[in-house]
Amino acid sequence: MAKCIMVQGTMSGAGKSLIVTALCRIFKQDGYRVAPFKSQNMALNSFVTKDGFEMGRAQAVQAYAAGLEPDVRMNPILLKPSSETGSQVILNGRIYAQLGAVDYYNRKKQLLPEVVKAYESLAKENEIIVIEGAGSPAEINLRKDDIVNMGLAEVLDAKVLLVGDIDPGGVFAQLYGTVMLLSEKERERIAGLIINKFRGDPKLLKPGLKQLTELTGLPVFGVIPFTSVKIEEEDSLSDELKITTHDKPIDIAIIRLPFISNYTDFTVIEQSKLMGIRYVTESLSLGRPDLIILPGSKSTINDLNWLRETGLEQAILALYQNGSELLGICGGYQMLGNRLLDPETCEEAEGLGLLPVDTEFLSKKTTRQVIGEIAQGSFAGAKIKGYEIHTGRTTFAGERFFSRLRIESAGKGSESEIEDGCIGENVYGTYVHGLFDSGELIERMTEHFMRKRGLPFVAAKAASTDNETERGEKSRDFRAFQEEQYDILADAVRNNIDLKRIYRELHIN
């Protein structure tokens, strides 16, 4: 049975996901079979496993850092907010229920056996499990029936590393306050403290670290420097969503919907030399982009209504008439159509009317990995590989579909071929998340928009990677880029944390 260590944070956004990712990579580098685990995740960025199960994207990222294929056992409960007070509850990769916050709180203890079952199954196959908490263990109003922080640590007999974020200030108060709000029994589970995202000379922290240890009785295991890595994050606190400007020649405006999902689709575009992304929430900030992207949504009709209330719909349509192109992904694709119908809630809405498609929402969710290529239009021939997560069934009256795909199943190879999405005049719709990750679509888009703008462009085959003046864009597989980023993160943590002490807590010599 695997040894385990748990990473908890003083608050959401403290960096516990990245610390778990780093530890998974470090233990893998040191030759151990290691897996991540998070009992309950709340996020709209999800991932589909090869066998078609849905899980938190952060745990998928951590799995790749550990050298594993993502497995739904790594995140048995996923909460996907669909309103201000309710969420779709995903249990073991499948829809369990739609519950309000109070209803879920009253029911979650019933789900603990499923959590333990998933953990024990993983623990039999690995030597180390790195467990991630959720939010803060000091939410004393939620202590009863806790299955994500100290409650889970007790069930699994896990020692805890408590992480605080120094970047916004107040890290000593964060850590001290969190420790003091825990019961004596809970405090005994904390092995040590970690200060994350530090900028500056660590020597300046020494007096504070000494006093923090004296006040809490807990050692500081490390001060992790602010490290510039591009590793996908899981929630709306991500700095990625705060990008509002860039200095690249091709301008891509992504509409930041209130219920935006899987915005990690666009992380890879940030690595482009020529295409820049920015997130937009109001019509005055739209400018004159080359491409407007309507991303995925967990509440498509609500987000469509928001587009209208903010004036963004009118502004988008005006820009489209003046030459901007449009791409809709998943919920964004549905919005570009004519009609959206939800029989369960009796809601109906008119779409933007730019694609000849209608969407009906069903109770059954489509979750699958796909591979194929764009079939028609300006980007035809680009290879794509990604996944689908949607409840909508979209039918279209036109003949121009976006891509031809093959459905992939673990251990079974390609099962069937399907046609995906729809293309209009400079408007594209698809259900495929992760379509940019192979790099080929980015290469085709770059060439298309550079030539459309009349800017100098060197085809990828001829472009020199060393000559920054050449207007070329070389295709690059995002997975290879991720592997580099995992190693950079692991080095930063390894060099600034007491790893020997962590191994001692794991009872590994």
N, C-alpha and C positions, 0 to 999 in steps of 0.2 A: 504493500500500500504506500502511496506517495507521501512524502513530507509536504507540509504546506506553510506558507507565509501569507499574511493578508495586508493589503495596502488600503488604508482609509485616509480620508481627507478632512480638513477642517471645514470645507465647504465645497460646493460644486465648482469646478474650474480650478481647483488647487493643483491639478496636474497628476492625479493618481493614475489615470489611464496611461499616461506616458511613462510614469515610473514602472507600472506593471509591464508595459511593452519593453522597456529597457531591461528589466530583470529577466523577462522571458528570453530575450536575446542573449544576455550575459550567461544565463544558466545553459543555454544551448551551446554557446561558444565554449563553455567549460566542459562540454561533453555529456550533459544530463538530458534525459527525456523530460521535457517540461511542457506544461499546458496552462493556459489562462482559465479563469473561472469568475463569473459574476452572476450571482443568483438572480438579481433583478436589475434590469436596465430600463431607463426611460429615455427614449430617443426616437427621432423621426428618421435618423440615418440607419437603415437596416441593410442586411446582407442576406443573400440566398445561397445556401450550401449546395453542393453538387447533387445531393439527393432531394433538393427542393424544399428545405426547411428554412424558416426565417429566423434570424438572430440579430443581435446588436452588431453594428459595423465595427465598433471599437474592439470587440472580442475577436472578430475576424482579422483585424489588423494585428492584434496580439498573437493570434495563432500563426500568422505568417512569420512574425518575428521569431516565434519558437520553432519555425521550420515545419509546421503542421498545416494540413488542410483544415479550414474552419469546420467546426462540428457543433451542432445545436446544443449538445450537452454543456458547452462552455458558457451558455447563457440561456438557461431554461425558461426564464420569464422575461418577456420584453413588453413594455408599456409604450404604446404609440398614441400620444395625445391627439384627440380629434375635436376637442372643444376646450374651453377654459377650465372645465371641471371634470372632464371624462376622457377615458382612454380605451383604445382597443387593446385587450390583453391577449398576448401571444404566449401560449404555453407549449413548451417542447416543439416550437417551430410552427404551430398551427393556431388558428384563431380559437380562443377559449371563450371569450365573452366581451361585450361592450359594457364597461362599468364606470360609474361615477367614482370620484375619489373616496367618498365615505364607504360606498359598497365594496370597493376593492380593499380598503383598510380592514373592514370587518371580515373579509374572506381570505386574506392573504395567508393567514396561519394554516389554512387548510391545504395550501400549496407547498408547504415546507417539505412534506415527504417526497414530492417530485424533485425539489431542489436537491435534497440529500441523495436521492437515487441517481441523479445526473452526476453529482460530484463523485460519489463512490465509484461509479462506472469509469469515470475519467481517471480516478486515483489508482485503479487497478492496472491501467495501461501506461502510467507515467511514474517518474521518480520524484518530481517536484510539481506542485500546483501553486501558482501565484494567484491569489484571490483578490478581487477588487471590490471595495465597498461602494456605497452610493450616497451622494450628498454628504451629510455629516453625522457622525455617531452621537453628537450632542443635541440632536433634535429631541429634547426630552418629552415633548408631547407625543412622539411616535415610538417611544422606547418599548411600550407594551407590544408584544407579538412581533418584534423586529426580526426580519429574516434577511437583512442585507448588510448590517454592520456588526455591532458587538453581539447581537443575538445569534447571528450566523457564526461568528468567531467562537462562541461558546459551544455551539452544536458541533462544530468541526474541530474544536480544540486547536485553534490557530493563534499564533502570536501575531501582533499587529505593529506595522510601521505607520505612524501618523504623519501625514504630509501637510505642510502649510505653504501658502504662496506669498512670497515676500514682495512680489512686483507691485501690487496695489498699496502696499504699506500695512502696518499693523500685524505682522506675522507673529510677534511674540504674544500679543493679546489673543490672536487666533488659537495658537497652540496651548497657551496656559488656560484660556477660557474653556476650550474643548476638554482638556484633561480634567479640570476641576468640576465640570458638569457631569462627568461620568461617576458611576458608583465605584466604591473601592474595589469590588470584584472585577469590574470592567477595566479599571486603571492597571490592574495587575497583568492584564493581557497585553499591554503596550510594551513592546521591546525597546523602542526608541523613536526619536523624532527626526524628521527630515525637513529641511528648509529648501524650497524649490524656487527656480527662476530668479536667482540672485545675479545682479549686475554690479560689478565692482570688486574691490579687494576683500576677500574673506576675513582678513586680519581685523577689519573694522567691526566685525560681528562678534569677536571673541568675548568681550565683556558681557554682551547680551546672552550669548550661548551659555556662559558660565552661570549667570544668574537664572536663566531658564531651567537649567539642570538642577540648581539648588532649590528652586521653587516647586518643581514638579517631581524631582527625584528620578528623572528619566534622562538618559544620555541622548545627545544629538548624533545620529549616525552619519549625517552628511549635509553639506550645503551644495546643492546642485546649481551650477551656473545656468543662466539663461542661454539656451542652445537653439540656434536657428536650424530647425529641421522641418521638413514638409512631411508630416505624418498625419493621416486623416483623423479628424476629431469627430465626436459623436453628437454634439448638441448645439443649441442655439447660442451658447456662450463663446463659440469658436471665433477667433480673431479673423478667420477667413471671411466671415459674413460682414465684417466691418470694412472690407476693401471698397472704397468709393472712387478711387482714381488710379491712373496708371500713365505711363509715358511711352507706350508702344504704338506702332502705327495702325494696327487693326483694333477697333474698339468693340468689345462685346459687353452688352448690358444685360445682366441677369436680374430678373424681377424677384425681389426678396419677399415672397408671399408670407403671410402670417403663419401658415401651416406648411412651410417649405419642407420638403423631405429629400433626402439623399443629395444634398448640395455637394457632397464629396465627389459627385460626378465631375465637378469642374476643377478639382484640385490640380489635375494634371495640366490643365491649360495654363496655370500660373507659371509653369516651367518653360512655356513658349517664349522665344526671343521676339516674336513679332505680334502675337495676339495677347491683348490685355483684357482682363475681366474686371468688372466692378458691379457691386450690388446696388439696386435702385429700389426705393420705396415711395417715391413721389414723382409726378409727371415733370416737374421743373428740373429734375436731375437727370432726365433721360438723355438730353443732348441729341446728337445725330449719330447713333451707333451704326456700325456695319451690320451687326447681328444682334437681335433681341432674343433672349432665351426665356421661355416660360418653363420653370423647372417642375419637378414632381410636387405633389401636394397630398397631405393626409386628409384634407377636407376640401375637395375640389370645388364644389358649388359655393361654399362659404368664401373661398379665396377668389372665385370668379366674381362674386358680389362685391368683394373688397376692391377688385380692379376697377369696378364701375364707380363705387363710392369715392375713390380717390382720384378719379379722372384719368387713371393710367390706361384704361381700355381705349378711350378716345385718343389719347396721345400716341399709343402704340399703333393704332389703325392709321393715324395721320402720317406717322413715320414710315409705315409700310407703303403707303401710297407714294411716298417721296423717295423710295429706294432702299430703305432698311429691310433686311431679310429677317425671317422669324423661324425659330426652332422651338417646338414644344416637346417636352419629355414627360411621358406618363400622364400625370394630371394636367400638365401644360399642353400636351397633345390633345387631351379631351376638350380643353377650353377652346382650342382653335377650331373645333367643329361646329356643327349647326345646333345640336340639341343634346342636353344631358338630362337623364331621368333617373331618379332614385325611388323605386317602387316602395321600399321599406319606409321611407319618411314622407312619401308622396310629394317630394320636392321635384321641381322641373325648372330648367334654366336654358336660356338661349346662349349658345357659345358665340365666339367672335365671328363665326361664319366664313372663315378663310379656307377651310378644308371640307370636302363633302362627306363628313362622317357624323354619325350619331352614337352616343354612348349610353348604355344602361348599366347601372350599378347592381351587382349581384352579391349574394351572401358568401359565395365561394370565392376564395382568393387564388389568383394565379401566381405561383412562385416557382421559378425555374431558371436555370442557367442556359444561355444560348450562345451560338457562335455563327457567324455568317459574313455577309458583305452588303454594302449599300448597293441597291439594284439600279437605281435611276437617278437622274438629276445631276447637279453640278459635282457631287461627291461620289458618283458611281464608281464601284470597284474597290472602295476602301474597306479593308477587313475590319470587322468589329467583333468584340467578345464581351458579354456582359450578362445581365440578369433582368428578369421581369418580376415586379411586385405590384399587382393591381387587382382590384375587384371589378373594374369596368370591362364590359364587353362592347367593343367598338366595331361598328359595321360601316362600310363606306361604299358610295355609289360610283366612285371613280375607278380608274384602272391603274393609276400610278401609285404603287406601294413604295415604301421607303427602303425596306431591306428584305432580303431573303435569308432566313435563319434556319439553323438546325438545333433542335432541343437536345441538350446534353443530360445524361443521367450517369451517376457514379457507377463505374464498373460495367456499364452497358453500352458505352459508345453513343453514337448519334442515333436517335430513334426516329425522328420524323422531321420533315421540312415544312416551314410555315412562311407566310408572307406577313410582314410587320409594317404598320404605320401607313402613312399617306404623304404624297407630295403634291403641292400646288405650284403656283407661280411664285418662286422665291419664298416659299413657306414649306416647312417640313415638320412632320409629326412622327414620333416613335415611342414605343413602350420600353425600349432598351435602356437600362441604367448602366453606367460604366462604358458607354460606347466610345469615349475618347481614350480609354486606357491603353489600347494597342498602339496608339500614336499615328496610325495611318489617316484617320479622319482629320486630325489636326493638320497634318501635312497637306491634305487636299484642300481643307478650308483656307489655310494660309495662302496657298497659291491662288485660289479663287478670288479671295478678297484683295490681295495685293494687286492682281491684274485688273480687277474691277476698279480699283482706285487709281490705276495707272502708275503704280509705284514699281521701282526696279525689283526684280525677283530672280533668284537663281534657283533652278530646280534642285530638289534635295540631293540627287545623285551627284550633282556638280558642286554643291555648296561645301565650302571648307569649314570644318568645325572650329578651326583656329582663327579664321578671319571674320571678326565681328562686323566688318563693314559690308560683307556680302549679305544680300537679302534672301537668305535661304532658310529653310526649316527642315531639319532632319528628323525623320520618324524615330521615336524611341519608345520602347516598351516600358510602361509605367511600373510594372512589377520589378524590373531590374533597378529602376530608380528608387523604389521603396526599399529594396534590399540595402542599397547604399545608405539610405537615411536611417535604417535600423542600426547599422553599425556605428554611424556617427553618434546617435543617441546613446547607444550602449557604452561607447568610449567615454562620453561626457559623464555618465553616471558611475561607471566603474572607477574612474580616476578621482571621484569626489565623494565616495561613499565608503563606509567601513564594511567591505564585503565579507571579510573574515568573521566579523561579528554576526552578520546575517546568516552565514553558513553555520555558525555555532547555534543560532536560534533554530535552525533547521535540523540540528544534531547531525550535521555532515562535517566530517573532519577534512 
